[in-house]
Amino acid sequence: MSCTVEEREQVRRAARTIQDAMPTAAVDVIAPNASQYDAWTLDAVLRETEGVPPEVLRELALAGLTLQPTPSQAEYQHVTATV
């Protein structure tokens, strides 16, 4: 398995876990060629939360992802992380 495939799977696993564990409005996995970070990117919009919950931060850390600064929008918390 290539590094790119491993990175994609890391991001996909984290996206599934976050979507299953938290109330989300959307969770997307973005390929490097479509990401502003030029890396596999997890983009999630969480509902019913203020800030990024510890469970999400833990999952990002376990997956080896780096949290990118993203402002919240109204009642939603936007989370962006890259591998």
Buried (B, 14 or more C-beta within 10 A) or exposed (E): EEEEEEBBBBBBBBBEBBBEEBEBBEBEBBEBEEBEBEBBBBBBBBEEBEEBBEEBBEBBEEBEBEBBEBEBEEEBBBBBBBB
